[in-house]
């Protein structure tokens, strides 16, 4: 069985991050959920962190240390522990989004230099990923947003929704079809900078079940013209570079980030178990010996389920750091963890009875949050189909 033993520096960093997130950030979780935005004093809260967080809002670099485990393994630990406090925290750090990952996966060298190296790395900018539309869920081949070439421009028309950070991103990577008859192969990605004529934010933050403090925007593109070279994989001379394209490009760009979504869910579930355990122990006198033994077994089983999720996530990210990434392992992590976390948090609520669903605790909020995490960046159901097909072929699922 795979086991990941973290180095002492990463263990120490993770412990400090977890303790700080729980003590300084969690007290604002309920209000952030009600207000549907980060706390007004978020900068002051972040200033209390005893370790670097990778903040983009400060003039001096606040770089997260480099650990021997590698970038992606370290980020898995980071995402679990910062979300142990609550999900409102990490989007406030800036330099976020996942649009830049698409540029990295699908762009030409010139596009990567301009939109990844310059905007995301050098300027510490935010990027958006606009794929989901009102008319489809997981079947991304149904993209109806269109891009039509008109002289030296691509003209984009359509509506996108649930674009994380879309209202304030420096640019959004928009997926649109240039040939509807070609299905998924007709989908291409286009960089649309903020402020481009025809690009409007219809709703800055949509109403949703969970992660309400995250800004997820509805975007409308009406005769929105961008230069030909803003089509990812398309050179300035008008030639097709034949890099990762279409629906496959979108999915490959998401693959290595999916275990980070799983890590977020693990953080919430661990926080739920750690919240419930002392309450139950305080009520132990009211349980029969047999019932208490069953409760202890439940707690042990839930912690074991989370540990399996950690091992799977660390294994997936280890392969990325070693230069041999596995889309199957990434899908397995996203397919197993959020669904498992949903069951764990629900059972934590059940163990407490009526108190478990009370807003006096954060369990019901974290349950709503994990439902969204299961959907974002490829639903768990689709990820399980990916894993099945990798094992059994295309007939699976």
C-alpha positions as CSV (number, residue, x, y, z in Angstrom):
1,X,0.0,0.0,0.0
2,X,1.3,3.5,-0.9
3,X,2.2,5.6,2.0
4,X,3.5,9.2,1.9
5,X,5.7,10.4,4.8
6,X,6.2,14.1,4.6
7,X,9.5,15.7,5.5
8,X,9.7,17.5,8.9
9,X,9.8,21.0,7.3
10,X,6.6,20.3,5.4
11,X,5.0,18.7,8.4
12,X,5.9,21.7,10.5
13,X,4.6,24.1,7.9
14,X,1.4,22.2,7.5
15,X,0.8,22.1,11.3
16,X,1.3,25.8,11.7
17,X,-1.0,26.5,8.7
18,X,-3.7,24.2,10.1
19,X,-3.5,25.8,13.6
20,X,-3.6,29.3,12.3
21,X,-6.4,28.7,9.8
22,X,-8.6,27.1,12.6
23,X,-7.9,29.8,15.2
24,X,-7.8,33.0,13.2
25,X,-9.9,32.2,10.1
26,X,-12.6,29.8,11.2
27,X,-14.4,32.4,13.4
28,X,-15.3,34.3,10.2
29,X,-16.6,31.3,8.3
30,X,-20.3,31.7,9.2
31,X,-20.5,35.4,8.3
32,X,-18.6,34.9,5.1
33,X,-21.2,32.3,4.1
34,X,-24.1,34.6,5.0
35,X,-22.5,37.7,3.3
36,X,-21.4,35.6,0.3
37,X,-18.0,37.3,0.3
38,X,-14.8,37.3,2.2
39,X,-14.6,39.2,5.5
40,X,-14.0,43.0,5.2
41,X,-10.9,42.7,7.4
42,X,-9.4,39.8,5.4
43,X,-6.0,41.5,5.0
44,X,-5.7,42.0,8.8
45,X,-6.6,38.3,9.3
46,X,-4.0,37.2,6.8
47,X,-1.4,39.4,8.4
48,X,-1.6,37.2,11.5
49,X,-0.3,34.2,9.7
50,X,3.0,32.9,11.2
51,X,4.1,31.4,8.0
52,X,4.2,32.6,4.3
53,X,0.9,32.0,2.4
54,X,1.9,33.1,-1.1
55,X,-0.2,36.3,-0.9
56,X,-0.4,38.5,-4.0
57,X,-1.8,41.6,-2.2
58,X,1.5,42.5,-0.5
59,X,4.3,44.5,-2.1
60,X,7.0,42.1,-1.1
61,X,6.9,38.5,-2.3
62,X,5.2,36.2,0.3
63,X,6.5,33.0,-1.3
64,X,5.5,29.6,0.1
65,X,8.7,27.7,0.9
66,X,10.0,25.1,-1.4
67,X,9.9,21.6,0.0
68,X,11.8,18.4,-1.0
69,X,8.5,16.6,-1.9
70,X,8.0,18.9,-4.9
71,X,5.5,21.6,-6.0
72,X,2.3,19.5,-6.4
73,X,2.7,17.3,-3.3
74,X,3.4,20.4,-1.2
75,X,0.3,22.1,-2.7
76,X,-1.8,19.1,-1.7
77,X,-0.7,19.6,1.9
78,X,-1.2,23.3,1.6
79,X,-4.8,23.0,0.3
80,X,-5.8,20.6,3.0
81,X,-4.5,22.6,5.9
82,X,-5.6,26.1,4.8
83,X,-9.1,24.8,4.2
84,X,-9.1,23.1,7.6
85,X,-10.2,26.5,8.9
86,X,-12.7,27.2,6.2
87,X,-13.0,27.5,2.4
88,X,-13.1,31.3,2.4
89,X,-9.4,31.7,3.1
90,X,-7.4,30.6,0.1
91,X,-9.2,32.5,-2.6
92,X,-8.2,35.7,-0.8
93,X,-4.5,35.0,-1.4
94,X,-4.8,36.2,-5.0
95,X,-2.7,35.0,-8.0
96,X,-5.4,32.4,-8.4
97,X,-7.8,30.8,-10.8
98,X,-6.9,28.0,-13.3
99,X,-7.0,29.8,-16.6
100,X,-3.2,29.9,-16.6
101,X,-3.1,26.1,-16.4
102,X,-4.9,26.0,-19.7
103,X,-2.4,28.4,-21.2
104,X,0.4,26.2,-20.0
105,X,-1.2,23.1,-21.4
106,X,-2.5,24.4,-24.7
107,X,-0.5,27.5,-25.6
108,X,2.3,28.1,-28.0
109,X,5.7,29.2,-26.5
110,X,4.8,32.9,-27.4
111,X,1.4,32.6,-25.7
112,X,2.9,30.9,-22.6
113,X,5.5,33.7,-22.3
114,X,2.9,36.5,-22.7
115,X,-0.1,35.1,-20.7
116,X,1.6,32.7,-18.2
117,X,5.1,34.0,-17.5
118,X,4.2,37.7,-17.8
119,X,0.7,38.0,-16.4
120,X,0.4,35.1,-14.0
121,X,4.0,34.8,-12.7
122,X,5.6,38.2,-13.1
123,X,2.5,40.3,-12.4
124,X,1.0,37.8,-10.0
125,X,-2.3,38.2,-11.8
126,X,-5.6,36.2,-11.5
127,X,-7.0,34.1,-14.3
128,X,-10.4,32.7,-15.1
129,X,-11.7,29.4,-16.7
130,X,-14.9,29.8,-18.6
131,X,-16.3,26.4,-19.8
132,X,-19.6,25.7,-18.0
133,X,-22.8,27.1,-19.6
134,X,-26.4,27.3,-18.6
135,X,-27.3,24.6,-21.1
136,X,-25.0,21.8,-20.0
137,X,-23.5,20.2,-17.0
138,X,-20.8,17.5,-17.3
139,X,-21.0,16.9,-21.1
140,X,-18.6,19.6,-22.1
141,X,-18.9,18.6,-25.8
142,X,-22.2,20.6,-25.7
143,X,-20.5,24.0,-25.6
144,X,-22.7,26.4,-27.5
145,X,-20.6,29.6,-27.2
146,X,-19.3,30.3,-30.7
147,X,-16.2,31.8,-32.1
148,X,-16.2,33.0,-35.7
149,X,-13.2,34.3,-37.6
150,X,-13.7,37.7,-39.0
151,X,-10.6,39.1,-40.6
152,X,-7.8,39.3,-38.1
153,X,-10.2,38.6,-35.1
154,X,-12.2,35.9,-33.5
155,X,-15.7,37.1,-32.6
156,X,-17.1,35.3,-29.5
157,X,-20.8,35.1,-28.6
158,X,-22.3,33.1,-25.7
159,X,-22.8,32.9,-21.9
160,X,-20.7,31.2,-19.3
161,X,-21.5,30.6,-15.7
162,X,-19.7,29.5,-12.4
163,X,-16.5,31.1,-13.6
164,X,-14.4,31.3,-10.4
165,X,-13.0,34.8,-10.2
166,X,-14.4,35.7,-13.6
167,X,-15.5,39.2,-12.4
168,X,-12.0,40.3,-11.5
169,X,-9.6,38.0,-13.4
170,X,-7.0,39.7,-15.5
171,X,-8.1,37.4,-18.3
172,X,-10.5,34.6,-18.8
173,X,-9.9,31.5,-21.0
174,X,-13.1,31.0,-22.8
175,X,-14.0,27.7,-24.5
176,X,-16.0,28.1,-27.6
177,X,-16.8,26.1,-30.7
178,X,-15.6,27.1,-34.1
179,X,-17.4,24.2,-35.8
180,X,-20.5,22.7,-34.1
181,X,-20.7,19.8,-36.5
182,X,-17.3,18.6,-35.2
183,X,-18.5,18.1,-31.6
184,X,-15.8,18.1,-28.9
185,X,-13.1,18.5,-31.6
186,X,-14.5,21.8,-32.6
187,X,-14.0,23.3,-29.2
188,X,-11.1,25.8,-28.9
189,X,-9.8,28.0,-26.1
190,X,-9.5,31.8,-26.4
191,X,-7.9,34.3,-24.1
192,X,-10.2,37.3,-23.4
193,X,-8.6,40.0,-21.3
194,X,-10.7,42.0,-18.8
195,X,-12.2,45.1,-20.3
196,X,-12.4,43.7,-23.8
197,X,-15.5,45.3,-25.6
198,X,-18.4,42.9,-25.6
199,X,-17.2,41.1,-22.5
200,X,-19.6,41.8,-19.6
201,X,-20.1,40.4,-16.1
202,X,-23.8,39.6,-15.9
203,X,-23.6,38.5,-12.2
204,X,-20.6,39.0,-10.1
205,X,-21.3,36.2,-7.7
206,X,-24.0,33.6,-8.4
207,X,-26.3,32.2,-5.7
208,X,-25.3,28.7,-4.9
209,X,-25.5,25.9,-2.4
210,X,-22.0,26.0,-1.0
211,X,-18.7,27.9,-1.1
212,X,-20.8,31.0,-1.2
213,X,-17.9,33.3,-0.2
214,X,-16.2,32.4,-3.5
215,X,-16.8,34.7,-6.4
216,X,-18.2,32.6,-9.2
217,X,-19.5,34.8,-12.0
218,X,-21.9,34.7,-15.0
219,X,-20.2,36.1,-18.0
220,X,-21.7,37.2,-21.3
221,X,-19.9,37.6,-24.6
222,X,-21.6,39.7,-27.2
223,X,-19.7,40.2,-30.5
224,X,-16.6,40.1,-28.4
225,X,-13.6,40.3,-30.7
226,X,-10.1,39.2,-29.8
227,X,-7.0,38.9,-32.0
228,X,-6.3,35.7,-33.9
229,X,-3.3,35.0,-31.8
230,X,-5.5,34.8,-28.7
231,X,-6.7,31.4,-29.8
232,X,-4.6,29.0,-27.8
233,X,-2.4,26.9,-30.0
234,X,-2.6,29.4,-32.8
235,X,0.7,31.2,-33.8
236,X,0.9,34.9,-34.5
237,X,1.5,34.0,-38.2
238,X,-1.9,32.2,-38.3
239,X,-0.5,28.7,-38.2
240,X,-1.9,26.0,-36.0
241,X,0.8,24.8,-33.6
242,X,-1.0,21.5,-32.9
243,X,-0.5,21.7,-29.2
244,X,-3.1,20.3,-26.7
245,X,-6.5,21.5,-28.1
246,X,-10.2,21.4,-27.7
247,X,-12.0,19.5,-25.0
248,X,-9.0,17.4,-24.4
249,X,-6.9,20.5,-23.7
250,X,-9.5,21.7,-21.1
251,X,-9.5,18.3,-19.4
252,X,-5.7,18.0,-19.3
253,X,-5.4,21.4,-17.8
254,X,-7.7,20.5,-15.0
255,X,-6.3,17.1,-14.3
256,X,-3.3,18.0,-12.1
257,X,-5.4,20.5,-10.1
258,X,-8.2,18.0,-9.2
259,X,-6.3,16.4,-6.3
260,X,-6.0,19.8,-4.8
261,X,-9.8,20.0,-4.8
262,X,-9.8,16.7,-3.0
263,X,-7.4,18.1,-0.5
264,X,-9.8,20.9,0.2
265,X,-12.5,18.4,0.9
266,X,-10.3,16.4,3.2
267,X,-9.6,19.6,5.2
268,X,-13.3,20.2,5.7
269,X,-14.0,16.6,6.7
270,X,-11.1,16.5,9.2
271,X,-12.3,19.7,10.7
272,X,-15.8,18.1,11.0
273,X,-14.4,15.0,12.8
274,X,-12.3,17.2,15.1
275,X,-15.3,19.3,15.9
276,X,-17.6,16.4,16.7
277,X,-15.1,14.2,18.6
278,X,-14.8,16.3,21.8
279,X,-18.5,17.0,21.8
280,X,-19.3,13.3,21.8
281,X,-16.7,12.6,24.4
282,X,-18.4,15.2,26.6
283,X,-21.6,13.3,26.2
284,X,-20.1,9.9,26.8
285,X,-21.9,9.4,30.1
286,X,-25.2,9.4,28.2
287,X,-24.2,6.4,26.0
288,X,-24.4,2.7,26.9
289,X,-21.0,1.0,26.7
290,X,-22.1,-0.8,23.5
291,X,-23.3,2.4,21.9
292,X,-20.1,4.3,22.8
293,X,-18.0,1.5,21.4
294,X,-19.9,1.9,18.1
295,X,-19.3,5.6,18.1
296,X,-15.6,5.1,18.5
297,X,-15.6,2.6,15.7
298,X,-17.4,5.2,13.5
299,X,-14.8,7.9,14.3
300,X,-12.0,5.5,13.6
301,X,-13.5,4.4,10.3
302,X,-14.1,8.0,9.2
303,X,-10.5,9.0,9.9
304,X,-9.3,5.9,8.0
305,X,-11.4,6.9,5.0
306,X,-9.7,10.3,5.0
307,X,-6.3,8.8,5.3
308,X,-7.0,6.7,2.2
309,X,-8.0,9.9,0.4
310,X,-4.7,11.5,1.5
311,X,-2.6,8.6,0.2
312,X,-4.4,8.6,-3.1
313,X,-4.0,12.4,-3.5
314,X,-0.3,12.4,-2.6
315,X,0.3,9.5,-4.9
316,X,-1.4,11.4,-7.8
317,X,0.7,14.5,-7.1
318,X,3.9,12.6,-6.7
319,X,3.6,11.3,-10.2
320,X,3.2,14.9,-11.5
321,X,6.3,16.0,-9.5
322,X,8.2,13.0,-10.9
323,X,7.4,14.0,-14.5
324,X,5.1,11.0,-15.2
325,X,1.6,12.4,-14.4
326,X,-1.3,10.0,-14.3
327,X,-4.7,11.3,-15.4
328,X,-6.2,8.2,-13.9
329,X,-4.8,8.8,-10.5
330,X,-5.9,12.4,-10.6
331,X,-9.4,11.3,-11.6
332,X,-9.4,8.6,-8.8
333,X,-8.5,11.2,-6.2
334,X,-11.3,13.6,-7.3
335,X,-13.7,10.7,-7.8
336,X,-13.2,9.1,-4.4
337,X,-12.5,12.0,-1.9
338,X,-15.4,14.5,-2.2
339,X,-18.1,11.8,-2.3
340,X,-16.4,10.1,0.7
341,X,-16.1,13.5,2.5
342,X,-19.8,14.1,1.9
343,X,-20.6,10.8,3.7
344,X,-18.2,11.6,6.5
345,X,-19.6,15.1,7.3
346,X,-23.2,13.8,7.0
347,X,-22.4,11.1,9.5
348,X,-20.7,13.6,11.8
349,X,-24.0,15.5,11.8
350,X,-26.0,12.4,12.4
351,X,-23.9,11.4,15.4
352,X,-24.7,14.7,17.1
353,X,-28.4,14.5,16.3
354,X,-30.3,17.8,16.1
355,X,-27.3,19.8,17.1
356,X,-25.4,18.5,14.1
357,X,-27.7,20.4,11.7
358,X,-27.7,23.6,13.8
359,X,-26.0,26.7,12.5
360,X,-24.4,27.0,15.9
361,X,-21.8,24.6,14.3
362,X,-20.3,24.7,10.9
363,X,-21.0,21.1,10.0
364,X,-24.0,21.9,7.8
365,X,-22.1,24.6,6.0
366,X,-19.1,22.4,5.3
367,X,-21.5,19.7,4.0
368,X,-22.9,22.2,1.5
369,X,-19.4,23.3,0.6
370,X,-18.3,19.7,-0.1
371,X,-21.3,19.2,-2.4
372,X,-19.9,21.9,-4.7
373,X,-16.4,20.6,-4.5
374,X,-17.6,17.3,-5.8
375,X,-18.9,19.1,-8.9
376,X,-16.2,21.7,-9.6
377,X,-13.5,20.9,-12.1
378,X,-15.1,17.7,-13.3
379,X,-17.8,16.0,-11.2
380,X,-17.0,12.9,-9.2
381,X,-19.3,10.8,-11.3
382,X,-17.4,11.7,-14.5
383,X,-14.0,11.1,-12.7
384,X,-15.2,7.6,-11.8
385,X,-16.1,7.0,-15.5
386,X,-12.5,8.1,-16.4
387,X,-11.0,5.6,-14.0
388,X,-13.3,2.8,-15.2
389,X,-12.4,3.4,-18.8
390,X,-8.7,3.4,-18.0
391,X,-9.2,0.0,-16.5
392,X,-11.8,-1.6,-18.7
393,X,-11.8,0.4,-21.9
394,X,-14.3,2.8,-23.5
395,X,-17.3,0.6,-22.7
396,X,-17.0,1.3,-19.0
397,X,-19.6,3.9,-17.8
